[in-house]
């Protein structure tokens, strides 16, 4: 039994109540809200048609997604609860992120402040750094694949196009989403971790502008008047046409924009924690009369 077969056990679908609430759609299937009956816990269940997979030769991508989800355990990467199959479908049970995704949030609220964008960007960076250290690249980073928990923390999802680098590179293949594709993927070239760096630039630009960047091969980017110089410097470097000119994740943390915004967030968190008034539970506190009663009872 190989690793995938050990993950794809035969399991009765009646362990879950599946609701008619679509959380997402993809090339291979649909994601619906579900509840685990025994635990009474909500999950997102990805239902993938074997028939569709066979038509589009998508079995390998599905296999990769399950394998990567099983091994990538990180606070900012979606957690797979289990995976199973029946005659017609594969099922991937994932943690449920109540607040939807960053794309939906951006369309509701408009462009994010740089401080807010950095909060999300920093969490995305941490997950990507975790992946890159393990020689795994996502290859389809976009706002729709960044989910939000009820605590407003991000979870990267959708590992259909993820792959493991061999000797530091991946074979040429057209993959991901057109608007996020770096030049080396568009030109059907070997690529590496720098594909994700490009996509990080695109999604950061989109969060700050509420629009996708228009990139020319002379590497000119236009920015809104309100965008800080520090943000512009970072964005230009993330989306360099030549991949070797793009920074690594570790190098991104040395940029002024991210250092300054992370520092601001730390100060805010410290201030908030100092301003919190301790709450005393009446149930756990004893006044003088209660203490006397306890003493009399003991005696």
Secondary structure, DSSP 8 states (H G I E B T S, - for coil): --HHHHHEEE--GGGEEEEEEEEEE-SSEEEEEEEETTTTEEEEEEEEEHHHHHHHT-HHHHHHHHHHHHH---TTB--EEEEEE-SSEEEEEEE--TT-BHHHHHHHH-S--HHHHHHHHHHHHHHHHHHHHTTEE-S---GGGEEE-TTS-EEE---TT-EE-BTTBB-----S-GGG--HHHHTT--B-THHHHHHHHHHHHHHHHSS-----TT------TTS-HHHHHHHHHHT-SSGGGS--HHHHTTSHHHHHHHHHHHHHHHHHHHH------TTT---HHHHHHHHHHH-
